[in-house]
Amino acid sequence: MAVYKIDDKNELYYEYVRPKDRGCTCVFVNALTGDVSAWNGSIGESLKKNNDGYLVFNFRGQTNSKFEADLNLSAELIVKDLVDLINFLKPENIVLVGLSIGGLYAAMSLFNGIQAKGLVLINTLRKPSERLNWINNAMANAVKFGGTSLILDMTLPVVASPKFLSKMRQNALNYENYLGLDDYNGISKLMHGGFTTNWNFDWSKLDLPVLVLTGHFDKVFRIEEDINDLIKNIKNVKRIEVPECGHLIPLEDPELFSYHLNAFIISLKQ
């Protein structure tokens, strides 16, 4: 197990596969309740077939990454960890890929010294609103009562495709899985740390190719008029609508996601 040691109480779990023949390195940035397993299976294998590589890591607070108990797992901290890990490993020909809030963290890293050939935003674009604050606060409260299992059971029907629901059904809706998390649990701290994220990001400052993927079954975070408004500010952007999926495109249909990702990488190499 590879870890980037920050100090005696803090470290990041990561997996790193170097590209071949000057290929690209996809640096994947999780959602707050995410994990490297979203990326290192068939998506990672698809990259390797094209001589590309990948770097996946778990935030402090996620599986196998250590954190100091009284630390605030803020947006600023996560972005700093991302930047420090990249500077430590020095992957070549970086393509940043972020899911949900992870896309915003990836974009923020570009203004903290990271050089990248491209950026992929997966259901990231949204505007700050009272509605968004309400959803985030309600989820942070719910995790105290029933953990991530409760959050998934409540939100999947309105963020994911029916096909993905069928796949998840066998292990879902089991009351025994609802185990509350205290305030010192990593996921709980990450969700509260997410409140520090500033969604008023100036997308017009991006000066690299950007791929925006939007899943239509996402009925929670996908506000089409907001996306239409925000995407106008991105200079070099390709937008792909994904009606087959919802919020979790890499998990719902990794083969389809790999198809779009690999096509984007090929365009960057030309």
N, C-alpha and C positions, 0 to 999 in steps of 0.2 A: 504494500500500500504506500503510494507516494504522498508525502505531505510537505507543504511549505511552512516551515516553522517561523512564526512571527516572534514569539517569545515563549517562556515556559508554560503559559496558560492559554496561548492562542496559536492555532495553526489551521491551514486549509488543506482539505483532501482534494487531490487532483489526479487526473489521468491525461497523459500527453503522448500523442502519436505524431511523430515528425513526418512531414510530407516528403515525397521523393521528386527528383528531377524538377526542382524549383516550383513545386506545387504550392497550393495555398494551405493555410492553417485556419480552420474555423475555430474561433474562440466562442464557445457557447455560454450564455449567461442565463441562469435559471430564473424562474419566477420565485416568489417568496416561499412557497410551499413545495418547490421543485427539488430535483435530485439529478445527479449525473446520468441516471438510468434513462432519462428522457432522450439522451443523445448518443450514448456509447454502444447501442445495439446496431440495428440495421442501418441507421443513419450514418454512424461512424464507419461501418463496413462499406457503405456506398461511396463514401469519400475516399477511402483507401484504394478502391478499385480504380479511381481516377488519379492516383498518385498524390492525392491531397491528404492532409492530416487534420488532427483536431486536438483541442485542449478543452477539457471539461473540468469543472471544479464545483464544490459545494461551499456556499457561503458559511461564514461562522454562524452556528445555530442550526445548520443542516447536517445531515448524516455524516459522521466521521470527521467533522470539522470542529475543533475545540474553540471554546470562547470563555472569557472571564465572566463570572456570574453576574457582576454588577455593571457590565459593559452595555452601553446603549448601541444596539445593532442598527445604526442609522443608515440612511442612504449614502451619506458622505463616507462612512466606514466601508460599506460594501464596494463603492467605486474605488476607494483607495486600495482595498485588497485586490481588486481586479487589476488595477494598474501595477501594483507591486508584484503580483504573480507574473504578469506578462513581462515586466522588466527583469524579473529573475530568470525566467525560462528563455526569453528572447525568441519566440517563434517567428518564423519568416512568413511574409506575404499574408498578413492577418486579414481575415474576414470576420467581423464581429456579428454574432447572431444572438438575438435576445428574445425571449418569450415573455409577453406581457410586460410587467414592470422591468424585467431584465433587459428589454430593448432600450428603455430609457437609461438604465445604468450603463449599457454599452455605449450609447450616444454620449453620455456624460464623460466617459473615459477618454473620448476623442479630444476633449478640452482640458485634459490632465496629462497630456504628453504622449498619448498612444497614437501611432501611425497605422492606418489600416487602408486596405484596398477597397473595401466595401462594407456595407452595414445592412443587416437584415432585421427588420422589425416585424415581429409576429404578434398581431393583435395588441400593439403597443399604443397607437395613437388615440389619445383621449384628452378631453379638457377637464380642468378642475371644476367641481360643482358640488352643491350640497347633496345631490343624489349620490355622487361618488363617495363623498365623505361618509354618508349614511351607510352605504354598503360596506365600506372598509371597517367602520366602527362596529357594525353588527357582526361581521365575521370575526373580528378580534374578540368580541364578547362571547360568541358562540364557541370558540375554540377552548375557552375556559371550562365550558360545561361538557362538551363532547369530543374535543380534539378535532383533528383534521378529518376523521371519518364522518363526523356530523356535518362539517362544512361541505364535504364532497357530496354526501347524500342529498343535502339541501340545494346545492347549486348546479350539480351536473345536468339536471333536466333543462336548465335554462342557459347553459354555456356549451354543451357538447351535443354532438349529433346522435340521433336515435341508434345508429349502428354502434357507436362507442358505448352508449348506455347498455345495449344488449351484451356487449363484451364485458362490462363491469358488473353486471347485475348479480352474478353468482356470489360475489363477496361483499355486496352492498346491502344497506338497509338492515343491518344486524345490530340490534340494540347493544349487544355485548361489546361491540367495537367502540362505543362512545365513551372514551376515557378522557376526562378533562385534563387540561394542561395548566400548570401553575404559571405564574408570571415569570419564573426563571427558566422555563423551558425554552429551548432555542427557537422553535417555530413561533411560539407566543411572542418572544422578544422581537423576532423579525417582523411580525405583523404590526406590532406597536411601533417598531422602528420605521415601518413603511409610511407612517403618518408624517415623517420628516421629509418625504419626497416632494420636491417642487415640480408639479406637472406643467407649470408655465415655462416649458423649455422652448428656447428659440431655435426651431427647426431650420430656419433660414440660414443659420450659420454653418450648416453641414456643407462641406465642399468635396464630397466623395459620392460614388454611386450608391443609391439606397434602394433596397427591395422591400416593399410593404406587402405583407400577406394578411388578408382579413377573412376570417371564417364567419359564414352567415348564420350558423346556428348559435353564435354567441349573442344572446339576448340581454346580457347584463352590461358588458363593457363596449359593445359595438354600437355607437351612435353615428349613423352614416353621415349626417350633416356635419358633425364635428370632424370626422375623418376627412371629408371633402374640403373643409375649410383649412385644416392643418396641413394637408398634403400639398396644397397650393404653395406653401412656403418652402418646400424642399426642391432644390434646383434640379438635381439629377436623380429622378426617381422613376422606378417601375412599379406599378401597382398591379397586384394579382388578387382577384376575388376567388375565394375558395368556398363555394356553396355546399360542398360535401362535408365540411367540418365546422367546428365551433371555435372556442377559445384555444383549445389545446391541440392545434394542428399537428405538431410533431408526434404526439401520443396517439391521436385519433387515426391518422393515416401517415405513418412514417415513410412509406414508399412514395406517396404523392408529394410529401414535403421534400424528400430527397431529390425528386425529379426537378422541382422548382429551384431548390438550392444549387444543385449541380449545374443547371442551365445558367444561373446567375454567375457562378464561379467561372464558367467557360467564357461568358461575356467579359469578365474582368481580365482574363488572360489574353484577349485578342488585342 
